[in-house]
Structure formats: structure tokens, C-alpha cells
Amino acid sequence: MQSPTAPQILEYTWEGFVFELILTCVEVFLYAIYLILFVFALHTLSRRQFSGKTIFLVASWCMTVLGTAQIVLRLVLTVKEVDLLKGRIVQDTAASAPSATPVFGLFGISSSWQEGHDLIFAINKLSRPKHACRAE
């Protein structure tokens, strides 16, 4: 089996990045809608008197805390993927022109291609549905 070339791997990485970026944008949009509905629910629950009100309030707050944690994790993963993609582009550029100085190396991006490559595919394997993980 022939191993993929650097442009093919970068193209696959770029497709994965675009997928993750779109996924993040959709999740942030839906989270904003969720926060609006959460505030509306808190307002409604605080004005009415009924039995079980405390249970509903606790459940609403727990769901909001978990949803916020999930959005924070999604944003962190997206930022990490941007950093890894920058490192990959710099590495491919440096490999094609040995005299080139890595621009992003100043920001602490990992220069190890294998570590970045393994991390990108591990993240993709965890966060993508099975039908989206296809090799081209």
C-alpha cells in the first residue's frame, strides 16, 4: 500500500478542520438559543408557585452547567485543532523551503509532526460520526 503524500494528508487535515469549525459554529449557535430558553425558564419558574419547583430549578442549573462545560470543551478542541493545523502548514512549508523560518513557532505550537498528526486523528476519531471518517 502506498503511503499518502504530504499534500494528501494536509488536504485530509484541512477537511477535518473545516468539519470541526462548522460543527463548533453550529454548537455555539444552538447553545445561544439554549441560554435564551434557560433564562426564560428561570424567569417562568421563579414567578410561579408549585410543588417540585426546587427540583426543576436544580435540574435546569445542572443541565446548564453541563452544557456550558461541553461548549467550553468544544471551543478548546477547536483552538487546539487550529494550532495543530498551523503547525502542520508551517512544517510543510519548512519542508519545501528549508531556509524558511517557522512563523508560528514563536507561539509554542508543537513542532513534532507525529505528535500533532496523532492528536488530530485521535480528536477526529472521538468527535466525528462514523460516516464522516473516510479516507480519500
Secondary structure, DSSP 8 states (H G I E B T S, - for coil): -----HHHHHHHHHHHHHHHHHHHHHHHHHHHHHHHHHHHHHHHHHH---TTHHHHHHHHHHHHHHHHHHHHHHHHHHHHHHHHHHHHHHHHHHHH-TT---SGGGGT----HHHHHHHHHHHHHHHS-GGG----
